[in-house]
């Protein structure tokens, strides 16, 4: 069990009739539960020095510092929250090009033509993230954090299913830090898309969502007619919004890190308290308001 920080919800422990130990953030007076005293997890995390280059792009010193801070927020999340030793990874280098034309030219020269319609790209062979300055620089900086998440998973969890890989990347766009530590802001675009899909009755049921192979997920996403990307982002936000669910995500990630290629549906059914059925109920309840506007980690 990964123990939550001092500001987290209470955790309750009980033993069932078969002697199996369970943990929950819900108190059930029908059970003989014991409140667990939690302590913060120790971490050797320290920020990386990040190489940021911007040939031909007008980037201020403050904006460079913002980029470096954002990249390190993503690395720190995987280190402190998901318990991966990020000091064993290679930090990404960031290339920010002046406009979409320079971006397309750069990717075409490197045989990355399939990605020229994107806002940013992670190139594994160079451990490099390439983006271009958009009209909204804030969106550019969010894209960098999105791609950093892909870089981390490519390095340490290459077998993570597409919904988890993309969902984490979507949520990393909003990761920030203040005096209290790391926190996520709600992804408003994903929130709107998921709400529309739910109201129209086209939101994918959670059991079908978890059974969808990664290649089918990507095919549906590339078609541009699917809400799967937004649903993945909001589903991950839902999972990260409570300490016990964050612990569940961590268990999934470390299973995939060990090379487990089991379809995520079965891993979820084994690891989530109450299985996929309970997860589906919790998800549907959460969908009514899609959670708090900020989640502190």
C-alpha positions as CSV (number, residue, x, y, z in Angstrom):
1,X,0.0,0.0,0.0
2,X,1.3,3.5,-0.9
3,X,0.6,5.7,2.1
4,X,-1.1,9.1,1.5
5,X,0.1,12.4,2.7
6,X,-1.0,14.3,5.8
7,X,-3.9,16.1,4.1
8,X,-5.5,13.0,2.5
9,X,-8.7,11.3,3.4
10,X,-9.0,8.7,6.2
11,X,-8.2,5.1,5.3
12,X,-10.1,2.2,6.9
13,X,-8.9,-1.4,7.2
14,X,-10.9,-4.6,7.8
15,X,-10.5,-8.4,7.5
16,X,-13.2,-10.4,5.8
17,X,-14.4,-13.9,6.8
18,X,-11.7,-15.5,4.6
19,X,-9.0,-13.6,6.3
20,X,-8.3,-11.2,3.4
21,X,-7.3,-7.6,4.4
22,X,-9.1,-4.8,2.7
23,X,-8.6,-1.0,2.6
24,X,-11.1,1.7,1.8
25,X,-11.6,5.5,2.1
26,X,-15.2,4.8,3.1
27,X,-16.4,4.0,6.6
28,X,-18.9,1.2,6.7
29,X,-20.5,0.8,10.2
30,X,-21.7,-2.7,9.3
31,X,-18.1,-3.8,9.4
32,X,-15.5,-3.9,12.1
33,X,-13.1,-1.4,10.7
34,X,-9.9,0.0,12.0
35,X,-8.7,3.5,11.0
36,X,-5.2,3.4,9.5
37,X,-2.6,6.0,10.5
38,X,-0.8,7.1,7.4
39,X,2.6,8.6,6.9
40,X,4.2,10.3,3.9
41,X,6.3,8.2,1.5
42,X,10.0,9.0,1.5
43,X,11.4,10.1,-1.9
44,X,14.8,10.9,-3.1
45,X,13.3,13.1,-5.8
46,X,15.3,16.1,-7.0
47,X,14.6,18.3,-10.1
48,X,16.3,17.7,-13.4
49,X,18.2,20.2,-15.4
50,X,16.2,20.5,-18.6
51,X,17.7,21.6,-21.9
52,X,15.3,24.0,-23.6
53,X,16.2,25.3,-27.1
54,X,14.0,27.7,-29.1
55,X,15.8,28.6,-32.4
56,X,13.9,31.5,-34.0
57,X,11.3,31.5,-31.3
58,X,10.9,34.5,-29.0
59,X,10.9,32.9,-25.6
60,X,11.5,34.9,-22.4
61,X,13.6,33.7,-19.5
62,X,10.4,33.5,-17.4
63,X,8.8,31.3,-20.0
64,X,11.9,29.0,-20.1
65,X,11.7,28.6,-16.3
66,X,8.0,27.8,-16.7
67,X,8.8,25.1,-19.2
68,X,11.5,23.6,-16.9
69,X,9.2,23.7,-13.9
70,X,6.3,22.1,-15.8
71,X,8.6,19.2,-17.0
72,X,9.9,18.6,-13.5
73,X,6.3,18.6,-12.1
74,X,5.5,15.7,-14.4
75,X,8.7,13.8,-13.4
76,X,8.0,14.5,-9.7
77,X,4.4,13.2,-10.1
78,X,5.7,9.8,-11.4
79,X,8.4,9.7,-8.6
80,X,6.5,10.9,-5.6
81,X,2.9,9.8,-6.4
82,X,3.4,6.6,-8.5
83,X,6.6,5.5,-6.8
84,X,8.9,5.2,-9.8
85,X,12.6,6.1,-9.4
86,X,12.8,8.9,-12.0
87,X,16.5,9.5,-11.2
88,X,17.1,6.3,-13.2
89,X,15.6,7.9,-16.3
90,X,17.1,10.3,-18.9
91,X,15.6,13.8,-18.7
92,X,14.0,15.0,-21.9
93,X,15.3,17.9,-23.9
94,X,12.8,20.4,-25.3
95,X,12.8,22.0,-28.8
96,X,10.4,24.8,-29.3
97,X,10.0,26.0,-32.9
98,X,8.8,29.3,-34.0
99,X,5.6,28.2,-35.9
100,X,3.7,25.3,-37.4
101,X,5.6,25.6,-40.7
102,X,9.0,25.2,-39.0
103,X,7.5,22.3,-37.0
104,X,6.3,20.5,-40.1
105,X,9.6,21.0,-41.9
106,X,11.5,19.6,-38.9
107,X,9.4,16.5,-38.5
108,X,9.4,15.8,-42.3
109,X,13.2,15.9,-42.4
110,X,13.2,13.3,-39.6
111,X,10.7,11.0,-41.2
112,X,8.1,11.9,-38.7
113,X,5.6,13.0,-41.4
114,X,2.7,11.1,-39.8
115,X,2.7,13.6,-36.9
116,X,3.0,16.9,-38.7
117,X,-0.7,17.7,-37.9
118,X,0.0,17.4,-34.2
119,X,0.8,20.2,-31.7
120,X,3.8,18.3,-30.3
121,X,5.7,15.0,-30.5
122,X,8.0,12.9,-28.4
123,X,10.9,11.4,-30.4
124,X,12.2,8.4,-28.4
125,X,15.5,8.0,-30.3
126,X,16.6,11.5,-29.3
127,X,14.6,11.6,-26.0
128,X,13.4,14.9,-27.4
129,X,10.0,16.7,-27.3
130,X,9.3,19.0,-30.2
131,X,6.6,21.6,-30.2
132,X,5.9,25.0,-31.8
133,X,4.7,28.2,-30.4
134,X,0.9,28.5,-30.8
135,X,-1.1,31.7,-30.4
136,X,-1.8,30.6,-26.8
137,X,1.7,30.0,-25.3
138,X,0.0,28.4,-22.3
139,X,-1.4,25.7,-24.5
140,X,2.1,25.2,-25.9
141,X,3.5,24.6,-22.4
142,X,0.6,22.2,-21.7
143,X,1.5,20.2,-24.8
144,X,5.1,19.9,-23.5
145,X,3.9,18.4,-20.2
146,X,1.6,16.1,-22.2
147,X,4.5,14.8,-24.2
148,X,6.7,14.5,-21.2
149,X,4.2,12.0,-19.7
150,X,4.5,10.0,-22.9
151,X,8.2,10.1,-22.7
152,X,8.1,8.8,-19.1
153,X,5.8,5.9,-20.0
154,X,7.8,5.0,-23.1
155,X,10.8,4.7,-20.8
156,X,9.5,2.9,-17.8
157,X,6.0,1.5,-18.6
158,X,6.0,0.7,-22.3
159,X,3.1,-1.9,-21.9
160,X,0.7,0.6,-20.3
161,X,-2.7,0.4,-22.2
162,X,-3.5,3.3,-24.5
163,X,-6.3,4.6,-22.2
164,X,-3.9,4.9,-19.3
165,X,-1.0,6.3,-21.3
166,X,-3.2,8.9,-23.0
167,X,-5.3,9.6,-19.9
168,X,-2.2,10.4,-17.8
169,X,-0.8,12.6,-20.6
170,X,-4.1,14.5,-20.8
171,X,-4.1,15.1,-17.1
172,X,-0.4,16.1,-16.9
173,X,-1.3,19.1,-19.0
174,X,-2.9,20.7,-15.9
175,X,-0.3,19.7,-13.3
176,X,1.0,22.6,-11.3
177,X,2.8,23.3,-8.0
178,X,2.3,25.9,-5.3
179,X,3.5,26.3,-1.7
180,X,1.4,23.2,-0.6
181,X,2.8,20.9,-3.3
182,X,1.6,19.4,-6.6
183,X,-2.0,19.6,-7.7
184,X,-4.1,19.0,-10.8
185,X,-6.6,21.4,-12.2
186,X,-9.7,20.0,-13.9
187,X,-9.3,19.7,-17.7
188,X,-12.2,21.8,-18.8
189,X,-12.2,20.7,-22.5
190,X,-12.3,17.0,-21.5
191,X,-15.0,17.7,-18.9
192,X,-17.2,19.3,-21.5
193,X,-16.7,16.5,-24.1
194,X,-17.4,13.8,-21.5
195,X,-20.5,15.6,-20.3
196,X,-21.8,15.9,-23.9
197,X,-21.1,12.3,-24.6
198,X,-22.9,11.2,-21.4
199,X,-25.9,13.4,-22.2
200,X,-26.1,12.0,-25.7
201,X,-25.8,8.4,-24.5
202,X,-22.6,7.7,-26.5
203,X,-20.1,7.5,-23.6
204,X,-18.4,4.1,-23.6
205,X,-19.4,1.8,-20.7
206,X,-16.5,1.3,-18.4
207,X,-16.3,-2.5,-18.9
208,X,-16.1,-2.0,-22.7
209,X,-13.7,0.9,-22.2
210,X,-11.3,-1.4,-20.2
211,X,-11.6,-4.3,-22.7
212,X,-10.7,-2.1,-25.7
213,X,-7.3,-3.2,-27.0
214,X,-4.8,-0.3,-27.5
215,X,-4.7,-0.6,-31.3
216,X,-8.5,-0.2,-31.4
217,X,-8.4,2.7,-29.0
218,X,-5.8,4.5,-31.2
219,X,-7.7,3.7,-34.3
220,X,-10.9,5.2,-32.8
221,X,-8.9,8.2,-31.5
222,X,-7.3,8.9,-34.9
223,X,-10.6,8.9,-36.6
224,X,-11.5,12.1,-34.8
225,X,-15.1,11.0,-34.2
226,X,-14.5,9.4,-30.8
227,X,-14.7,10.8,-27.2
228,X,-12.2,8.2,-26.0
229,X,-9.4,10.6,-25.5
230,X,-11.5,13.0,-23.3
231,X,-13.0,10.0,-21.5
232,X,-9.5,8.6,-20.8
233,X,-8.4,12.0,-19.4
234,X,-11.4,12.3,-17.1
235,X,-11.3,8.7,-16.1
236,X,-7.7,9.1,-14.9
237,X,-8.7,12.4,-13.2
238,X,-11.4,10.4,-11.4
239,X,-8.9,7.7,-10.4
240,X,-6.4,10.2,-9.1
241,X,-8.9,12.3,-7.1
242,X,-8.8,10.0,-4.0
243,X,-5.8,8.4,-2.2
244,X,-7.2,4.9,-2.4
245,X,-7.8,5.2,-6.1
246,X,-4.3,6.7,-6.6
247,X,-3.0,3.6,-4.9
248,X,-4.9,1.5,-7.3
249,X,-3.4,3.4,-10.3
250,X,0.0,2.8,-8.8
251,X,-0.6,-0.9,-8.6
252,X,-1.7,-1.0,-12.2
253,X,1.3,0.9,-13.4
254,X,3.8,-1.3,-11.5
255,X,2.1,-4.4,-12.9
256,X,2.7,-3.1,-16.4
257,X,6.2,-1.9,-15.5
258,X,7.0,-5.6,-14.7
259,X,6.0,-6.5,-18.2
260,X,2.4,-7.7,-17.4
261,X,0.4,-7.6,-20.7
262,X,-2.9,-8.7,-19.2
263,X,-5.8,-6.8,-20.6
264,X,-6.5,-4.0,-18.2
265,X,-10.1,-5.1,-17.6
266,X,-8.8,-8.2,-15.7
267,X,-6.2,-6.4,-13.7
268,X,-8.8,-3.8,-12.7
269,X,-11.2,-6.5,-11.7
270,X,-8.5,-8.1,-9.5
271,X,-7.2,-4.9,-7.9
272,X,-10.1,-2.5,-7.5
273,X,-12.2,-3.0,-4.4
274,X,-15.4,-4.5,-5.6
275,X,-14.0,-5.2,-9.1
276,X,-15.1,-3.6,-12.3
277,X,-18.7,-3.6,-11.2
278,X,-18.0,-1.3,-8.3
279,X,-15.6,0.8,-10.3
280,X,-18.4,1.4,-12.9
281,X,-20.8,2.5,-10.1
282,X,-18.2,4.8,-8.6
283,X,-17.5,6.3,-12.1
284,X,-21.1,6.9,-12.9
285,X,-21.7,8.6,-9.5
286,X,-18.6,10.8,-10.1
287,X,-19.8,11.8,-13.6
288,X,-22.7,13.8,-12.3
289,X,-20.4,16.7,-11.4
290,X,-17.0,15.3,-12.6
291,X,-15.4,16.0,-9.3
292,X,-13.7,19.0,-7.6
293,X,-12.0,21.6,-9.7
294,X,-8.6,20.9,-8.0
295,X,-7.1,17.7,-6.8
296,X,-4.1,18.0,-4.4
297,X,-1.6,15.2,-4.5
